[in-house]
């Protein structure tokens, strides 16, 4: 039986498995001729390590360069200056460091990888072949070495030998997958269509879940052969497990149109093929497990194929995972404008990065520009609604979500429940409760048992003193579905509080605080419950904790009043105020003991 694997599982591999004992090794004790020089080197090194922890890899490259200037022969400084230099996109400077590192460490893996990629990119693939096969074969792990060797052979005009190289990658499921996929790309470039289709099909068989990149490559190959229906079926089948994937949706739309031009192969030459191999290697390392190595391979891929929209998009997302929003925005902004759906996806992600940097107006302008370009793209209207909702421009957000739903061919599809949910949030926040309630119920009709929607709807009922028994049951179910979500446990505890079950409310709210200890609302709620069960000193402690977590001004004023006169008197004051102004919203009044 064919062994089946998935890229999500491959991402669990560590970069250290391929570069064991060579990268990010600790710096040995510095034995330098003078104390001042030692301090200078150690200071640069510590600054570099601090930059690494912060994800500021450009700064890390500079600081390791400073340390290297003080100690030019230090192997560790050379290696880390090379790693972070490549990651920071300083390729030309890094090639000099790589040459120096090879002179110091003849089998250094990172240095030879960098140099081999540069040789393929520079059109001297035979030099890369010699490096991999003869000069430093121990420097290349089997998968990396064979991938680069195969693409060097394609670049050198020996596709037959390249296909043999890729076919020889059969020692383990990961090697087999990479060999089949890259062999398919190489065969399609060489015009060997039968071999390409066979290898694409074999690569797909090795996956236990759809992988967009393999499907996109295979589909584009089929479209270029004139087999649009077969390509469309491939995209359509894949989207059953990847609903909402904009790139595959665009590919399917293209393949379904008889008169649409063929998109071209995913990799049309050896350099693009080698870039695709490196892109795949970056995927297995993953942003969360080893972001520096993922970025390393993406930067090397860009050296081979500077215009690759997929690589630049992935680069931006890894920077986002590191909370480096400026670098992410730059990467998204570099996705070519003629790259179709990749450009649109990148621009939406760029808008999100701008918003996270506080540049909201620019983000909104960017998304509005995309909408002007493709006004019938529902996802763009959703993105605009999300930005406006984040800025508390709720009426405008509702209009954006309205536009998105109007453009959906089936606005009750399973993927659309978040639009109703977020429109419900915007409606509730702008004071349109009947519309909000309808949206929340519609969202749950489409996607029953979604804890976040159940929580928002039920908590809103509690806040309004409406449907309390139904709210309690709904929250009890939501807690069962998401038992470790502090905000949902808090809602359940607060529902119990409103219904007068103070003992159980205190139990649930204590657990909510354990799950989310710095939330001011949860701490405030626990304080109220503790007060009502007679634990007055603990209640005051929780209210003071709530104040320390910067509550909203209205809640802050109420907490200070409770600390001054106690909850009982605050409730009486609120009831008196409500009686004097019956049109005001009802206060949060606890049940009597």
TIMI-318199 format. One line per 5 residues: number of its first residue (from 0); their letters; for each residue x, y, z of C-alpha. Coordinates in nm, 3 decimals, decimal comma, m for minus. Example, Ala and Ser with C-alpha at 12.3 -4.5 7.8 and 13.67 -1.06 7.14 Angstrom:
2
0 = AS = 1,230:m0,450:0,780  1,367:m0,106:0,714
END
This chain:
593
0 = XXXXX = 0,000:0,000:0,000  0,126:0,344:m0,087  0,244:0,531:0,219  0,034:0,846:0,255  0,168:1,162:0,409
5 = XXXXX = 0,065:1,526:0,432  0,257:1,851:0,417  0,108:1,944:0,754  0,285:1,645:0,902  0,603:1,718:0,713
10 = XXXXX = 0,611:2,061:0,876  0,690:1,888:1,203  1,041:1,818:1,075  1,306:2,038:1,225  1,568:2,227:1,033
15 = XXXXX = 1,816:2,074:1,272  1,751:1,735:1,115  1,908:1,861:0,794  2,169:2,089:0,946  2,258:1,903:1,266
20 = XXXXX = 2,566:2,030:1,435  2,634:2,314:1,197  2,396:2,608:1,248  2,318:2,829:1,545  2,586:2,660:1,753
25 = XXXXX = 2,688:2,834:2,072  2,984:3,065:2,062  3,283:2,931:2,250  3,438:3,135:2,529  3,602:3,440:2,379
30 = XXXXX = 3,979:3,444:2,418  4,074:3,777:2,275  4,394:3,977:2,316  4,236:4,270:2,501  3,952:4,328:2,745
35 = XXXXX = 3,810:4,617:2,538  3,801:4,402:2,226  3,637:4,120:2,421  3,367:4,356:2,543  3,317:4,485:2,190
40 = XXXXX = 3,275:4,134:2,048  3,058:4,006:2,330  2,842:4,319:2,311  2,785:4,271:1,938  2,711:3,903:1,993
45 = XXXXX = 2,461:3,969:2,272  2,293:4,239:2,063  2,268:3,992:1,776  2,111:3,727:1,997  1,862:3,982:2,130
50 = XXXXX = 1,769:4,071:1,772  1,720:3,703:1,689  1,481:3,658:1,982  1,290:3,969:1,869  1,267:3,837:1,511
55 = XXXXX = 1,464:4,138:1,383  1,681:3,936:1,149  1,813:4,235:0,957  1,949:4,375:1,284  2,084:4,028:1,372
60 = XXXXX = 2,272:4,020:1,042  2,427:4,360:1,114  2,527:4,269:1,468  2,678:3,936:1,370  2,863:4,128:1,101
65 = XXXXX = 2,998:4,363:1,371  3,115:4,065:1,576  3,272:3,911:1,267  3,462:4,231:1,193  3,621:4,199:1,539
70 = XXXXX = 3,694:3,827:1,501  3,710:3,746:1,125  3,804:3,381:1,169  3,532:3,289:1,417  3,342:3,004:1,251
75 = XXXXX = 3,024:3,061:1,453  3,015:3,430:1,368  3,068:3,349:1,000  2,786:3,096:1,004  2,533:3,311:1,183
80 = XXXXX = 2,625:3,620:0,980  2,559:3,409:0,670  2,228:3,270:0,795  2,082:3,604:0,896  2,236:3,785:0,602
85 = XXXXX = 2,050:3,556:0,361  1,731:3,581:0,569  1,757:3,961:0,558  1,787:3,948:0,178  2,152:4,056:0,163
90 = XXXXX = 2,248:3,791:m0,090  2,552:3,949:m0,252  2,717:4,025:0,081  2,628:3,677:0,200  2,807:3,506:m0,089
95 = XXXXX = 3,136:3,656:0,027  3,068:3,531:0,381  2,983:3,186:0,240  3,318:3,168:0,058  3,501:3,266:0,376
100 = XXXXX = 3,306:3,009:0,575  3,395:2,729:0,329  3,762:2,824:0,364  3,721:2,790:0,741  3,490:2,485:0,739
105 = XXXXX = 3,521:2,281:0,418  3,195:2,090:0,464  2,973:2,363:0,602  2,619:2,288:0,487  2,475:2,636:0,492
110 = XXXXX = 2,766:2,783:0,297  2,758:2,516:0,026  2,380:2,538:m0,003  2,402:2,913:m0,055  2,681:2,884:m0,310
115 = XXXXX = 2,513:2,603:m0,506  2,192:2,805:m0,533  2,389:3,109:m0,650  2,564:2,897:m0,914  2,236:2,770:m1,057
120 = XXXXX = 2,098:3,125:m1,053  2,411:3,257:m1,228  2,388:3,007:m1,513  2,686:2,791:m1,415  2,501:2,471:m1,318
125 = XXXXX = 2,800:2,247:m1,388  2,984:2,420:m1,105  2,689:2,348:m0,877  2,687:1,982:m0,990  3,057:1,952:m0,913
130 = XXXXX = 3,005:2,109:m0,572  2,725:1,863:m0,488  2,884:1,548:m0,633  3,257:1,600:m0,583  3,367:1,908:m0,394
135 = XXXXX = 3,153:1,870:m0,082  2,907:1,579:m0,106  2,897:1,550:0,275  2,768:1,907:0,297  2,434:1,825:0,135
140 = XXXXX = 2,167:1,621:0,313  2,021:1,366:0,068  1,693:1,545:m0,005  1,846:1,892:m0,042  2,142:1,765:m0,242
145 = XXXXX = 1,937:1,563:m0,490  1,683:1,839:m0,542  1,954:2,092:m0,626  2,146:1,837:m0,833  1,840:1,753:m1,038
150 = XXXXX = 1,763:2,116:m1,114  2,129:2,189:m1,191  2,112:1,907:m1,444  1,796:2,054:m1,600  1,968:2,394:m1,620
155 = XXXXX = 2,267:2,226:m1,785  2,038:2,074:m2,052  2,044:1,715:m1,926  1,678:1,653:m1,842  1,711:1,277:m1,881
160 = XXXXX = 1,975:1,263:m1,608  1,768:1,500:m1,393  1,466:1,271:m1,413  1,687:0,981:m1,300  1,809:1,191:m1,008
165 = XXXXX = 1,457:1,278:m0,898  1,344:0,916:m0,943  1,628:0,802:m0,716  1,472:0,993:m0,427  1,296:0,689:m0,283
170 = XXXXX = 1,439:0,647:0,067  1,145:0,750:0,281  0,806:0,907:0,223  0,931:1,266:0,235  1,207:1,205:m0,020
175 = XXXXX = 0,965:1,017:m0,245  0,712:1,300:m0,240  0,974:1,563:m0,324  1,124:1,340:m0,593  0,793:1,274:m0,763
180 = XXXXX = 0,673:1,632:m0,749  0,998:1,786:m0,873  1,032:1,511:m1,131  0,685:1,601:m1,259  0,783:1,968:m1,289
185 = XXXXX = 1,108:1,876:m1,470  0,928:1,639:m1,708  0,668:1,904:m1,793  0,945:2,155:m1,872  1,113:1,895:m2,095
190 = XXXXX = 0,786:1,828:m2,279  0,762:1,470:m2,155  0,393:1,491:m2,082  0,324:1,125:m2,003  0,607:1,112:m1,750
195 = XXXXX = 0,493:1,441:m1,599  0,132:1,327:m1,557  0,241:0,997:m1,407  0,463:1,170:m1,151  0,206:1,434:m1,063
200 = XXXXX = m0,050:1,159:m1,001  0,198:0,967:m0,786  0,275:1,277:m0,581  m0,096:1,335:m0,521  m0,136:0,973:m0,413
205 = XXXXX = 0,126:1,029:m0,144  m0,082:1,301:0,020  m0,358:1,217:0,267  m0,509:1,565:0,233  m0,517:1,815:m0,053
210 = XXXXX = m0,208:2,028:m0,105  m0,283:2,341:m0,300  0,064:2,379:m0,451  0,078:2,027:m0,599  m0,279:2,061:m0,726
215 = XXXXX = m0,211:2,402:m0,877  0,099:2,273:m1,056  m0,079:1,963:m1,188  m0,385:2,163:m1,293  m0,182:2,422:m1,479
220 = XXXXX = 0,002:2,141:m1,658  m0,331:1,990:m1,767  m0,466:2,328:m1,879  m0,157:2,383:m2,093  m0,220:2,048:m2,258
225 = XXXXX = m0,571:2,164:m2,344  m0,735:1,935:m2,087  m0,940:2,206:m1,919  m1,220:1,974:m1,807  m0,974:1,740:m1,639
230 = XXXXX = m0,803:2,035:m1,469  m1,139:2,176:m1,354  m1,232:1,839:m1,204  m0,900:1,831:m1,020  m0,956:2,180:m0,876
235 = XXXXX = m1,320:2,106:m0,790  m1,235:1,784:m0,605  m0,961:1,957:m0,410  m1,192:2,241:m0,307  m1,426:1,999:m0,133
240 = XXXXX = m1,164:1,986:0,142  m1,033:2,340:0,091  m1,348:2,549:0,057  m1,271:2,918:0,050  m0,925:2,879:m0,104
245 = XXXXX = m0,913:3,183:m0,332  m0,623:3,059:m0,543  m0,790:2,730:m0,630  m1,124:2,908:m0,678  m0,960:3,139:m0,935
250 = XXXXX = m0,799:2,840:m1,105  m1,135:2,663:m1,125  m1,304:2,972:m1,267  m1,033:2,994:m1,532  m1,050:2,626:m1,621
255 = XXXXX = m1,429:2,636:m1,651  m1,407:2,904:m1,922  m1,351:2,748:m2,259  m1,199:3,064:m2,405  m0,964:3,152:m2,117
260 = XXXXX = m0,593:3,145:m2,208  m0,370:2,875:m2,064  m0,195:3,000:m1,748  0,151:2,864:m1,825  0,338:2,602:m1,626
265 = XXXXX = 0,395:2,667:m1,259  0,770:2,624:m1,326  0,871:2,704:m1,683  1,249:2,667:m1,649  1,515:2,517:m1,424
270 = XXXXX = 1,560:2,827:m1,209  1,189:2,842:m1,133  1,193:2,467:m1,068  1,480:2,499:m0,821  1,297:2,788:m0,656
275 = XXXXX = 0,989:2,566:m0,623  1,203:2,296:m0,457  1,332:2,547:m0,204  0,979:2,678:m0,150  0,874:2,323:m0,064
280 = XXXXX = 1,163:2,291:0,181  1,052:2,611:0,352  0,706:2,459:0,391  0,830:2,155:0,581  1,012:2,368:0,835
285 = XXXXX = 0,714:2,594:0,896  0,696:2,943:1,038  0,613:2,833:1,391  0,875:2,564:1,431  1,176:2,720:1,262
290 = XXXXX = 1,101:3,057:1,106  1,464:3,148:1,038  1,511:2,837:0,825  1,179:2,882:0,648  1,286:3,238:0,563
295 = XXXXX = 1,630:3,115:0,457  1,485:2,882:0,193  1,237:3,145:0,074  1,516:3,401:0,029  1,722:3,148:m0,166
300 = XXXXX = 1,413:3,074:m0,378  1,374:3,445:m0,454  1,737:3,458:m0,564  1,640:3,205:m0,831  1,296:3,344:m0,913
305 = XXXXX = 1,267:3,704:m0,788  0,911:3,750:m0,918  0,757:3,438:m0,760  0,424:3,553:m0,612  0,383:3,237:m0,403
310 = XXXXX = 0,725:3,278:m0,242  0,668:3,645:m0,163  0,325:3,570:m0,020  0,472:3,296:0,202  0,753:3,529:0,304
315 = XXXXX = 0,499:3,785:0,421  0,304:3,532:0,621  0,610:3,412:0,807  0,700:3,771:0,894  0,341:3,811:1,017
320 = XXXXX = 0,379:3,504:1,238  0,682:3,675:1,394  0,480:3,995:1,451  0,716:4,174:1,211  0,440:4,363:1,034
325 = XXXXX = 0,661:4,613:0,850  0,860:4,330:0,689  0,534:4,150:0,608  0,385:4,459:0,446  0,698:4,497:0,233
330 = XXXXX = 0,684:4,134:0,122  0,315:4,152:0,030  0,371:4,479:m0,151  0,638:4,315:m0,368  0,397:4,056:m0,512
335 = XXXXX = 0,377:4,149:m0,884  0,062:4,329:m0,992  0,027:4,095:m1,291  0,012:3,778:m1,079  m0,367:3,762:m1,076
340 = XXXXX = m0,529:3,621:m0,765  m0,195:3,608:m0,584  m0,179:3,987:m0,609  m0,531:4,024:m0,469  m0,460:3,786:m0,179
345 = XXXXX = m0,132:3,962:m0,105  m0,296:4,305:m0,106  m0,560:4,193:0,143  m0,284:4,053:0,364  m0,089:4,376:0,317
350 = XXXXX = m0,393:4,573:0,434  m0,408:4,354:0,743  m0,039:4,421:0,811  m0,097:4,795:0,771  m0,387:4,777:1,015
355 = XXXXX = m0,174:4,594:1,269  0,082:4,873:1,241  m0,191:5,127:1,313  m0,203:5,252:0,954  m0,576:5,189:0,924
360 = XXXXX = m0,656:5,456:0,669  m0,393:5,318:0,431  m0,533:4,967:0,483  m0,886:5,079:0,397  m0,763:5,269:0,091
365 = XXXXX = m0,576:4,956:m0,024  m0,882:4,732:0,002  m1,108:4,992:m0,160  m0,859:5,006:m0,446  m0,891:4,631:m0,492
370 = XXXXX = m1,269:4,656:m0,484  m1,258:4,923:m0,755  m1,044:4,685:m0,960  m1,263:4,376:m0,905  m1,594:4,499:m0,759
375 = XXXXX = m1,763:4,158:m0,769  m1,510:3,985:m0,546  m1,709:3,911:m0,230  m1,397:3,832:m0,025  m1,272:4,187:m0,073
380 = XXXXX = m1,594:4,328:0,070  m1,554:4,094:0,368  m1,199:4,220:0,419  m1,324:4,579:0,407  m1,598:4,497:0,658
385 = XXXXX = m1,344:4,344:0,894  m1,125:4,655:0,879  m1,419:4,890:0,937  m1,549:4,677:1,223  m1,207:4,687:1,387
390 = XXXXX = m1,223:5,067:1,366  m1,571:5,066:1,522  m1,720:5,210:1,203  m2,010:4,972:1,243  m2,269:5,109:0,998
395 = XXXXX = m2,008:5,106:0,720  m1,899:4,756:0,819  m2,258:4,634:0,793  m2,285:4,779:0,442  m1,964:4,602:0,341
400 = XXXXX = m2,091:4,268:0,470  m2,423:4,332:0,294  m2,232:4,374:m0,032  m2,035:4,054:0,028  m2,347:3,846:0,087
405 = XXXXX = m2,521:3,997:m0,215  m2,232:3,879:m0,431  m2,230:3,523:m0,299  m2,392:3,280:m0,544  m2,515:3,085:m0,242
410 = XXXXX = m2,510:3,299:0,068  m2,603:3,004:0,287  m2,296:2,799:0,203  m2,102:2,657:0,496  m1,813:2,896:0,442
415 = XXXXX = m2,038:3,201:0,489  m2,129:3,164:0,856  m1,851:3,409:0,965  m1,999:3,686:0,749  m2,332:3,663:0,927
420 = XXXXX = m2,151:3,642:1,260  m1,938:3,952:1,200  m2,230:4,144:1,053  m2,421:4,048:1,367  m2,141:4,188:1,582
425 = XXXXX = m2,142:4,512:1,384  m2,522:4,535:1,405  m2,517:4,474:1,781  m2,246:4,734:1,836  m2,434:4,997:1,636
430 = XXXXX = m2,749:4,935:1,841  m2,949:4,735:1,585  m3,027:4,437:1,806  m3,312:4,274:1,604  m3,087:4,263:1,297
435 = XXXXX = m2,795:4,138:1,505  m3,003:3,859:1,658  m3,119:3,747:1,311  m2,757:3,739:1,191  m2,639:3,532:1,487
440 = XXXXX = m2,923:3,286:1,443  m2,852:3,261:1,071  m2,485:3,196:1,140  m2,579:2,914:1,377  m2,830:2,777:1,125
445 = XXXXX = m2,548:2,748:0,870  m2,288:2,623:1,117  m2,460:2,478:1,426  m2,255:2,447:1,740  m2,002:2,722:1,668
450 = XXXXX = m1,893:2,826:2,022  m1,796:3,184:1,938  m2,136:3,262:1,786  m2,325:3,083:2,062  m2,129:3,282:2,319
455 = XXXXX = m2,190:3,621:2,158  m2,562:3,562:2,111  m2,618:3,416:2,458  m2,408:3,680:2,633  m2,601:3,952:2,450
460 = XXXXX = m2,925:3,800:2,579  m2,781:3,798:2,931  m2,669:4,158:2,900  m3,018:4,253:2,788  m3,196:4,034:3,048
465 = XXXXX = m3,364:3,841:2,767  m3,406:3,467:2,708  m3,200:3,384:3,015  m3,288:3,012:3,037  m3,210:2,964:2,665
470 = XXXXX = m2,891:3,166:2,705  m2,783:2,947:2,996  m2,838:2,625:2,800  m2,662:2,765:2,496  m2,361:2,871:2,705
475 = XXXXX = m2,349:2,536:2,882  m2,326:2,372:2,540  m2,062:2,623:2,425  m1,849:2,550:2,732  m1,869:2,180:2,649
480 = XXXXX = m1,746:2,256:2,297  m1,471:2,497:2,409  m1,392:2,412:2,772  m1,066:2,608:2,780  m1,200:2,935:2,640
485 = XXXXX = m1,201:3,169:2,938  m1,437:3,421:2,782  m1,699:3,151:2,717  m1,669:3,008:3,069  m1,708:3,367:3,195
490 = XXXXX = m2,030:3,408:2,995  m2,165:3,085:3,143  m2,075:3,197:3,494  m2,234:3,537:3,438  m2,554:3,371:3,314
495 = XXXXX = m2,567:3,169:3,636  m2,511:3,494:3,826  m2,799:3,666:3,648  m3,025:3,369:3,723  m2,935:3,382:4,092
500 = XXXXX = m2,721:3,068:4,123  m2,439:3,254:4,299  m2,249:2,952:4,435  m2,213:2,786:4,095  m2,149:3,125:3,932
505 = XXXXX = m1,852:3,178:4,165  m1,716:2,833:4,076  m1,740:2,896:3,701  m1,603:3,250:3,721  m1,306:3,135:3,929
510 = XXXXX = m1,230:2,886:3,655  m1,270:3,157:3,390  m1,012:3,371:3,570  m0,775:3,073:3,581  m0,811:3,037:3,205
515 = XXXXX = m0,781:3,409:3,129  m0,625:3,576:3,434  m0,566:3,924:3,289  m0,910:3,999:3,145  m1,061:4,292:3,340
520 = XXXXX = m1,423:4,195:3,271  m1,376:3,838:3,392  m1,202:3,955:3,710  m1,480:4,209:3,769  m1,748:3,944:3,723
525 = XXXXX = m1,573:3,714:3,969  m1,557:3,998:4,220  m1,933:4,046:4,194  m2,001:3,675:4,243  m1,768:3,654:4,542
530 = XXXXX = m1,940:3,955:4,699  m2,278:3,791:4,661  m2,165:3,470:4,835  m2,022:3,666:5,126  m1,653:3,653:5,035
535 = XXXXX = m1,619:4,031:5,055  m1,240:4,067:5,097  m1,179:3,836:4,802  m1,432:4,033:4,600  m1,247:4,357:4,665
540 = XXXXX = m0,920:4,189:4,570  m1,071:4,081:4,232  m1,207:4,429:4,165  m0,862:4,575:4,231  m0,713:4,316:3,994
545 = XXXXX = m0,968:4,417:3,732  m0,858:4,780:3,767  m0,495:4,680:3,712  m0,583:4,537:3,369  m0,705:4,867:3,222
550 = XXXXX = m1,084:4,822:3,193  m1,295:5,056:2,981  m1,377:5,388:3,146  m1,739:5,300:3,223  m1,640:4,973:3,391
555 = XXXXX = m1,355:5,146:3,575  m1,595:5,402:3,725  m1,832:5,129:3,839  m1,553:4,921:3,994  m1,421:5,221:4,188
560 = XXXXX = m1,773:5,287:4,316  m1,807:4,924:4,426  m1,478:4,946:4,613  m1,602:5,263:4,781  m1,956:5,163:4,890
565 = XXXXX = m1,997:4,793:4,802  m2,194:4,614:4,533  m2,527:4,628:4,718  m2,535:5,007:4,728  m2,418:5,034:4,365
570 = XXXXX = m2,709:4,814:4,259  m2,957:5,029:4,454  m2,812:5,345:4,297  m2,842:5,193:3,950  m3,202:5,091:4,011
575 = XXXXX = m3,284:5,443:4,132  m3,120:5,591:3,825  m3,310:5,351:3,603  m3,640:5,448:3,765  m3,561:5,816:3,710
580 = XXXXX = m3,471:5,759:3,344  m3,667:5,455:3,220  m3,548:5,498:2,863  m3,187:5,429:2,961  m3,042:5,083:2,903
585 = XXXXX = m3,103:4,842:3,190  m2,805:4,806:3,423  m2,636:4,480:3,509  m2,829:4,411:3,832  m2,743:4,095:4,026
590 = XXX = m3,008:3,885:4,187  m3,056:3,924:4,561  m2,892:3,688:4,804
END
